């Protein structure tokens, strides 16, 4: 089974949207608050530096670990609703 981590912060509208979409698609997730968890903030900065250096550091960042046996994962930045829908539709993420 897949799982996800949502790097979030209080009063973040796009964060709420992504959590709602994950719930809608039956993808279990853990929330890590970047304001309360220094390691979570460091992780978000690293994801941006390595995967999206042209984007400003912001939440949400959603890391989806797929249970495909290959250890693959997807990293989504912002309210990436269309990207999440495409992952589910293309079965790159299977709940």
C-alpha distances in whole Angstrom, upper triangle without the diagonal:
4,7,10,14,17,20,22,26,28,29,27,27,25,22,23,22,19,17,19,17,14,14,16,13,10,9,9,11,14,18,20,24,26,29,28,26,28,25,23,26,27,23,24,27,26,23,26,28,26,24,27,30,32,30,31,29,28,25,22,20,16,14,11,9,7,5,8,10,13,12,13,13,15,17,19,22,24,23,21,21,22,20,16,18,18,15,13,16,16,13,12,10,8,6
4,7,11,13,17,19,23,25,27,24,24,22,19,20,19,16,15,16,15,11,13,14,11,10,7,7,9,12,15,17,21,22,26,25,23,25,22,20,23,23,20,20,24,22,20,22,25,23,21,23,27,28,26,28,25,24,21,19,16,13,11,7,6,5,5,8,10,12,10,10,9,11,13,15,18,20,20,18,18,19,16,13,15,16,12,11,15,15,12,11,7,7,6
4,7,10,13,16,19,22,23,21,22,19,16,17,17,14,12,15,13,10,11,14,12,10,6,5,6,8,11,13,17,19,22,22,20,22,19,17,20,20,17,17,21,20,18,20,23,21,20,22,25,27,25,25,23,21,18,16,14,10,8,6,6,7,8,11,13,14,12,12,10,11,12,14,16,18,18,17,17,19,16,13,16,17,13,13,17,17,14,13,10,10,8
4,6,10,12,16,18,20,18,18,16,13,14,14,11,10,13,12,8,11,13,12,11,7,6,4,6,9,11,14,16,19,19,17,19,17,14,16,17,14,14,18,17,15,17,20,19,17,19,22,24,21,22,19,18,15,12,10,7,5,4,6,9,11,14,16,16,13,12,9,9,10,11,13,15,15,14,15,17,14,12,15,16,13,13,17,17,15,13,10,12,11
4,6,9,13,16,18,15,17,15,11,13,14,11,10,13,13,10,12,15,15,14,10,9,5,5,6,7,10,12,15,15,13,15,13,10,13,14,11,11,15,15,13,15,18,17,16,18,20,22,20,20,17,15,12,10,8,6,5,7,8,12,14,17,18,18,15,14,11,11,10,10,12,13,14,14,15,18,16,13,17,18,16,16,20,20,19,17,14,15,14
4,6,10,12,14,12,13,11,8,10,11,8,7,11,11,10,12,15,15,14,11,10,7,6,5,6,8,10,13,14,13,15,13,10,12,14,11,10,14,15,12,14,18,18,16,17,19,21,18,17,14,12,9,7,6,5,7,9,12,14,17,20,22,21,18,17,13,12,10,9,10,11,11,12,13,16,15,13,16,18,16,17,20,21,20,18,15,17,16
4,7,11,13,11,13,11,8,11,13,10,10,14,15,13,15,18,18,18,15,14,10,9,6,5,6,6,10,11,10,11,11,7,8,11,9,7,11,12,11,12,15,16,15,15,17,19,16,15,12,9,6,5,5,6,8,11,14,17,20,23,24,23,20,18,15,14,11,10,10,10,12,13,15,18,17,15,19,20,19,20,23,24,23,21,18,21,20
4,7,9,7,10,9,6,9,11,10,9,13,14,14,15,18,19,19,16,15,12,10,7,6,5,6,8,10,10,12,13,9,9,13,12,10,13,15,14,14,17,19,18,17,19,20,16,15,12,9,6,5,7,9,11,14,17,20,23,26,27,27,23,22,18,17,14,12,11,10,11,14,15,19,18,17,20,22,21,21,25,26,25,23,21,23,22
4,7,6,9,10,7,10,13,12,12,15,17,17,18,20,22,22,20,18,15,13,9,8,5,6,6,8,10,12,13,10,10,14,14,12,14,17,16,16,19,21,20,19,21,21,18,16,13,10,7,8,10,12,15,18,21,24,27,29,31,30,27,26,22,20,17,16,14,12,13,16,18,22,21,20,23,25,24,25,28,29,29,27,24,26,25
4,6,9,11,9,9,13,14,13,15,18,18,18,21,23,23,21,20,17,15,11,11,8,9,8,10,12,15,17,14,13,17,17,15,18,21,20,20,23,25,24,23,24,24,21,18,16,13,10,11,14,15,18,21,24,27,29,32,34,34,30,29,25,23,21,19,17,15,15,18,19,23,23,22,24,27,26,27,30,31,31,29,27,28,27
4,6,9,8,8,11,13,13,14,17,18,18,20,23,23,22,21,18,17,14,14,11,12,11,14,16,18,20,17,16,20,20,17,20,23,22,21,24,26,25,23,25,24,21,18,16,13,11,11,15,17,20,22,25,28,31,33,36,35,32,30,27,24,22,19,17,14,14,18,18,22,23,21,24,26,26,27,29,31,31,30,27,29,27
4,6,5,6,9,10,11,13,15,16,17,19,20,21,20,19,17,16,12,13,11,11,12,14,16,18,19,15,15,18,18,15,17,20,19,18,21,23,22,20,21,21,17,15,14,10,8,8,12,13,17,19,23,25,28,31,33,32,29,27,24,21,18,16,13,10,10,14,15,19,19,18,20,23,23,24,26,28,28,27,24,26,25
4,5,5,6,9,10,11,13,15,16,17,19,20,19,19,17,17,14,15,14,15,15,18,19,21,22,19,18,21,20,17,20,22,20,19,23,25,23,21,23,22,18,17,16,12,10,9,13,14,18,20,23,25,28,31,33,33,30,28,24,21,19,15,13,10,9,12,13,16,17,17,18,21,22,22,24,26,27,26,24,25,24
4,5,5,6,9,10,11,12,14,15,17,18,17,18,16,16,14,15,14,14,16,18,19,21,21,17,17,20,18,15,18,20,17,17,20,22,19,17,20,19,15,15,14,10,8,7,10,11,15,17,20,22,26,28,30,29,27,24,21,18,15,12,10,6,5,9,9,13,14,13,15,18,18,19,21,23,23,22,20,23,22
4,5,5,6,9,10,11,12,14,16,17,15,15,12,12,10,11,10,12,13,15,16,18,18,14,15,18,16,13,16,18,16,16,20,21,19,18,20,20,16,16,14,10,7,5,8,9,13,15,18,20,23,26,28,28,25,23,19,16,14,11,10,8,7,10,11,14,15,13,16,18,18,19,21,23,23,22,19,21,20
4,6,5,6,9,10,11,12,14,15,15,14,13,13,11,13,12,14,16,17,18,21,21,17,18,21,19,17,20,22,20,20,24,25,22,21,24,24,20,19,18,14,10,9,12,12,15,16,20,22,24,27,29,29,27,25,21,19,17,14,13,11,9,12,11,15,16,14,16,19,19,19,21,24,23,23,20,21,20
4,6,5,6,9,10,10,12,14,14,15,13,15,13,15,15,17,19,20,21,23,23,19,20,23,21,18,21,23,20,20,24,24,22,21,23,23,19,19,18,15,11,9,12,11,15,16,19,21,24,26,29,28,26,24,20,18,16,13,12,10,7,9,8,12,13,11,13,16,16,16,18,21,21,21,18,20,18
4,5,5,6,9,10,11,12,11,12,10,12,11,13,14,16,18,20,20,22,21,17,18,20,18,16,19,20,17,18,21,22,19,18,21,21,18,18,17,14,10,8,9,8,11,12,15,17,20,22,25,25,22,20,16,14,12,10,10,8,6,7,7,11,11,9,11,14,13,14,16,18,18,17,15,17,15
4,5,5,6,9,10,11,9,9,8,10,9,12,13,15,17,18,18,21,20,17,18,21,18,17,20,21,19,20,23,23,21,21,24,24,21,21,19,16,12,9,11,9,12,12,15,17,19,22,25,25,22,21,17,15,14,12,13,12,10,11,10,14,14,11,13,16,15,15,18,20,19,19,15,17,15
4,6,5,6,9,10,10,11,11,13,12,15,16,19,21,22,22,25,24,20,22,25,22,20,24,25,22,23,27,27,24,24,27,27,23,23,22,18,15,12,14,12,15,15,18,19,21,24,26,27,25,23,20,18,17,15,15,14,11,12,10,13,14,12,12,16,16,14,17,20,19,19,16,17,15
4,5,5,6,9,9,11,11,14,14,17,18,20,22,24,24,26,25,21,22,25,22,20,23,24,21,22,25,25,22,22,25,25,22,23,22,19,15,13,14,11,14,13,16,16,19,21,24,24,23,20,17,15,15,13,14,13,10,10,7,10,11,8,9,12,12,11,13,16,16,16,13,14,12
4,5,5,6,5,7,7,11,12,15,17,19,22,22,22,24,23,19,21,23,20,19,22,23,20,21,25,24,21,22,25,26,23,23,22,19,15,13,13,10,11,10,13,13,16,18,21,22,20,18,15,13,13,12,14,14,11,11,10,12,12,8,10,13,11,10,13,16,14,14,11,12,10
4,5,5,6,7,8,11,12,16,18,21,23,23,23,26,25,21,23,26,23,22,25,26,23,24,28,27,25,25,29,29,26,26,25,22,18,15,16,13,14,13,15,16,17,20,23,24,22,21,18,17,17,16,17,17,14,14,12,15,15,12,12,16,15,13,15,18,17,17,14,13,10
4,6,8,10,12,15,16,19,21,24,26,26,26,29,28,24,26,28,26,24,28,28,25,26,30,29,26,26,30,30,27,28,26,23,20,17,18,15,17,15,17,17,19,21,24,25,24,22,19,18,18,17,18,18,15,14,12,14,15,11,11,14,14,11,13,16,15,17,14,13,11
4,6,9,11,15,16,20,22,24,27,27,27,29,28,24,26,28,25,24,27,27,24,25,29,27,25,25,29,29,27,28,26,24,20,17,17,14,15,13,15,14,15,17,21,22,21,19,17,15,17,15,18,18,15,14,11,13,13,9,9,12,11,8,10,13,12,13,10,9,7
4,6,9,13,15,19,21,24,27,26,26,28,27,24,26,28,25,24,27,27,24,26,29,28,26,27,30,31,28,29,27,25,21,19,18,15,15,13,14,13,14,17,19,21,20,19,17,16,18,17,20,20,17,17,15,16,16,12,12,15,13,10,13,16,13,14,11,9,6
4,6,10,13,16,19,21,24,24,23,25,23,20,23,24,21,20,24,24,21,23,26,25,22,24,27,28,26,26,25,22,19,16,15,12,12,9,10,10,12,14,17,18,17,15,13,13,14,14,17,17,16,15,14,16,14,11,12,14,12,10,13,15,13,13,9,8,6
4,7,10,13,17,19,22,21,20,23,21,18,21,23,20,20,23,23,21,23,26,25,23,25,28,29,26,27,24,22,19,16,15,12,12,10,11,11,12,16,18,19,17,16,14,15,15,15,18,18,17,17,16,19,17,14,15,18,15,14,17,19,16,16,12,11,8
4,7,10,13,15,18,18,17,19,17,15,17,19,16,16,20,20,18,20,23,23,21,22,25,27,24,24,21,19,15,13,12,9,9,9,10,12,14,17,19,20,17,16,14,13,13,14,16,16,15,16,16,18,17,14,16,18,16,15,19,20,18,17,13,14,11
4,7,10,13,15,14,13,16,14,12,15,17,14,15,18,19,17,19,22,22,21,22,25,26,24,23,20,18,14,13,12,10,10,10,12,14,16,19,21,21,18,18,15,15,14,15,16,17,17,17,18,21,19,16,19,21,19,19,22,23,21,20,16,17,15
4,6,9,12,11,11,14,13,10,12,15,13,13,16,17,16,18,21,21,20,21,23,25,22,21,17,15,12,10,10,9,11,12,14,17,19,22,24,24,21,20,17,16,15,14,15,15,15,16,17,21,19,17,20,22,20,20,24,25,23,22,19,20,18
4,6,9,8,7,10,9,6,9,11,10,10,14,15,14,16,19,19,19,20,21,23,20,19,15,13,11,10,10,10,11,13,15,19,21,24,25,25,21,20,17,17,15,15,15,15,16,18,19,22,21,19,22,24,22,23,26,27,26,24,21,22,21
4,5,5,6,9,10,7,8,11,11,11,13,16,15,16,19,21,20,20,21,23,20,18,14,12,10,10,11,12,14,17,19,22,24,27,28,28,24,24,20,19,17,16,15,15,16,19,20,24,22,21,24,26,24,25,29,30,28,26,24,25,24
4,6,5,6,8,5,5,8,9,8,10,13,13,14,16,18,18,18,19,20,17,15,11,10,8,10,10,13,14,17,20,23,26,28,29,28,25,24,20,19,16,16,14,14,16,19,21,24,23,22,25,27,25,26,30,30,30,27,25,27,26
4,6,7,10,8,7,11,12,11,13,16,17,17,19,21,22,21,21,23,19,17,13,12,11,12,14,16,18,21,23,27,29,32,33,32,28,28,24,23,20,19,17,17,19,21,23,27,26,25,28,30,28,30,33,34,33,31,28,30,29
4,7,9,8,9,12,13,13,15,17,18,19,21,23,23,23,24,25,23,20,16,15,14,15,16,17,18,21,23,27,29,32,32,32,28,28,25,24,21,21,20,19,21,24,25,29,28,26,29,31,30,30,34,35,34,31,29,30,29
4,5,5,7,9,10,11,13,14,16,17,19,20,21,21,22,24,22,19,16,15,13,14,14,16,16,19,21,24,26,29,29,29,25,25,22,22,19,20,19,19,21,23,25,28,26,25,29,30,28,29,33,33,32,29,27,29,27
4,5,5,6,9,10,11,12,14,16,17,18,20,20,20,23,20,18,14,14,14,15,15,17,17,20,22,25,27,30,30,29,25,25,22,22,19,20,19,20,22,24,27,29,27,26,30,31,29,31,34,34,33,30,28,30,30
4,5,5,6,9,10,10,12,14,15,16,18,19,19,22,20,18,15,15,14,15,14,15,15,18,19,22,24,27,27,26,22,22,19,20,17,18,18,19,22,23,26,28,26,25,28,29,27,29,32,32,31,28,26,28,27
4,5,5,6,9,10,11,12,14,15,16,17,18,20,18,16,12,12,11,11,10,12,12,15,16,20,22,25,25,24,21,20,17,17,14,15,14,16,18,19,22,25,22,21,25,26,24,25,29,29,28,25,23,25,24
4,5,5,6,9,10,11,12,14,15,15,16,18,15,13,10,10,10,11,10,13,14,17,19,23,25,28,28,27,23,22,19,18,15,16,14,15,18,19,22,25,23,22,26,27,25,27,30,30,30,27,25,27,27
4,5,5,6,9,10,11,12,14,15,15,17,16,14,11,12,12,14,12,14,14,18,19,23,25,27,27,26,22,21,19,18,15,16,15,17,20,21,24,26,24,24,27,28,26,28,31,31,30,27,25,28,28
4,5,5,6,9,10,11,12,13,14,17,15,14,11,12,11,12,10,11,11,14,15,19,21,23,23,22,18,18,15,14,12,13,13,15,18,18,21,23,21,20,24,25,22,24,28,27,26,23,22,24,24
4,5,5,6,9,10,10,11,12,14,12,11,7,8,8,9,7,9,10,14,16,19,22,24,25,23,20,18,15,14,10,11,10,12,15,15,19,21,18,18,22,23,21,23,26,26,26,23,21,24,24
4,6,5,6,9,10,10,10,12,11,9,6,9,10,12,10,13,13,17,19,22,25,27,27,25,22,20,17,16,13,13,12,14,17,18,21,23,21,21,25,25,24,26,29,28,28,25,24,27,28
4,5,5,6,8,9,9,13,12,12,9,12,13,14,11,13,12,16,17,20,23,24,25,22,19,18,15,15,12,13,12,15,19,19,22,23,21,21,25,25,23,25,28,27,27,23,23,26,27
4,6,5,6,7,9,12,10,11,9,11,11,11,8,10,9,13,14,17,21,22,22,20,17,15,12,11,8,10,9,12,16,15,18,20,17,17,21,21,19,22,24,24,23,20,19,23,23
4,6,5,5,5,8,7,8,6,9,10,11,9,12,12,15,17,20,24,25,26,23,20,18,15,13,10,10,8,11,15,15,18,19,17,18,22,21,20,23,25,25,25,22,21,25,26
4,6,6,5,8,9,10,9,12,14,15,13,15,15,18,19,22,25,26,27,24,21,19,17,15,13,14,12,15,19,18,22,23,20,21,25,24,23,26,28,27,27,24,24,27,29
4,6,6,10,11,12,12,14,16,16,13,15,14,16,17,20,23,23,24,21,18,16,14,13,11,13,12,16,19,18,21,22,19,20,24,22,21,24,26,25,25,21,22,25,27
4,6,9,9,12,11,13,14,14,11,12,12,14,16,18,21,21,22,19,17,15,12,11,8,10,10,13,16,15,18,18,15,17,20,19,17,21,23,21,22,18,19,23,24
4,6,6,8,9,11,13,13,11,13,13,16,18,20,24,24,26,23,21,18,15,13,10,10,8,11,14,13,17,17,15,17,20,19,18,22,24,23,23,20,21,24,26
4,6,8,9,12,14,15,14,16,17,19,21,24,27,27,29,26,23,21,18,16,13,13,11,14,17,17,20,21,18,21,24,23,22,26,27,26,27,24,24,28,29
4,7,9,12,15,16,15,17,18,21,24,26,29,30,31,28,26,23,21,18,15,14,12,13,17,16,20,20,18,21,23,23,23,26,27,27,28,25,26,29,31
4,6,8,11,12,12,15,16,19,22,24,28,29,30,28,25,23,20,17,13,12,9,10,13,13,17,18,16,18,21,21,21,24,26,25,27,24,24,28,29
4,6,10,12,12,15,17,21,23,26,30,31,32,30,27,25,21,19,15,14,10,10,14,15,18,20,19,20,23,23,23,26,28,28,29,26,26,29,30
4,7,9,9,13,15,19,21,24,28,29,30,28,25,23,20,17,14,13,9,10,13,15,18,20,19,20,23,24,23,25,28,28,28,26,25,28,28
4,6,8,11,14,17,20,23,27,28,30,29,25,23,20,17,13,11,8,7,11,13,16,18,17,18,21,22,22,24,26,27,27,25,23,26,26
3,5,9,12,15,18,21,24,26,28,27,24,22,18,16,12,10,7,6,9,11,14,17,16,15,19,20,20,21,24,25,25,23,21,24,23
4,6,10,13,16,19,22,24,26,25,22,20,16,14,10,8,6,5,7,9,11,15,13,13,16,18,17,19,21,22,22,20,18,21,20
4,7,10,13,16,19,21,23,22,19,16,13,10,7,6,5,6,9,9,12,14,12,12,16,17,15,17,20,21,20,18,16,19,19
4,6,10,12,16,18,20,19,16,14,10,8,6,5,7,8,9,9,11,13,11,10,13,15,13,14,17,18,17,15,13,15,15
4,6,10,13,15,16,15,12,10,7,6,5,6,9,12,13,12,14,15,12,11,15,15,12,14,17,17,16,13,11,14,14
4,6,10,12,14,13,10,9,5,5,6,8,11,14,14,13,13,15,12,10,13,13,10,11,15,15,13,10,8,10,11
4,7,9,10,10,7,6,4,7,9,12,15,17,18,16,17,18,15,13,16,16,12,13,16,15,13,10,8,10,11
4,5,8,8,7,6,6,8,11,13,17,19,19,17,18,18,15,13,15,14,10,11,14,13,10,8,6,7,9
4,6,8,7,8,9,12,15,17,21,23,23,21,21,21,18,16,18,17,13,13,16,15,11,10,8,8,9
4,5,7,7,9,12,16,18,22,24,24,22,22,22,19,17,18,17,13,13,16,14,10,9,9,9,11
4,6,8,11,14,17,20,24,27,27,25,25,25,22,20,22,20,17,17,19,17,14,12,12,12,14
4,5,9,12,16,19,22,26,26,24,24,24,21,20,21,20,16,17,19,17,15,12,13,14,16
4,7,10,13,16,20,23,24,22,23,23,19,18,21,19,16,17,20,18,15,12,12,13,15
4,7,10,13,17,20,21,18,20,20,16,15,17,16,12,14,17,15,13,9,10,12,14
4,7,10,13,17,17,15,17,17,13,12,15,14,11,13,16,14,13,9,9,12,13
4,6,10,13,14,12,13,14,10,9,13,12,9,11,14,13,12,9,9,12,14
4,7,10,12,10,12,13,10,10,14,13,11,14,16,16,15,12,12,15,16
4,7,8,6,9,10,7,8,11,12,10,13,16,16,16,13,12,16,17
4,7,6,10,11,9,10,14,14,14,16,19,19,19,17,16,19,20
4,5,9,11,10,11,14,15,15,17,19,20,21,19,18,21,21
4,6,9,9,9,11,13,14,15,17,19,20,18,17,20,20
4,6,5,6,9,10,11,13,14,15,17,15,14,17,18
4,5,5,6,9,10,11,12,14,15,15,14,16,16
4,5,5,6,9,10,10,12,14,14,13,16,17
4,5,5,6,9,10,10,12,11,11,14,15
4,5,5,6,9,10,11,10,9,11,12
4,5,5,6,8,10,10,9,11,12
4,5,5,6,8,8,9,11,13
4,6,5,6,5,5,8,11
4,6,5,6,5,6,8
4,5,8,8,9,11
4,5,8,9,12
4,5,5,9
4,6,10
4,7
4
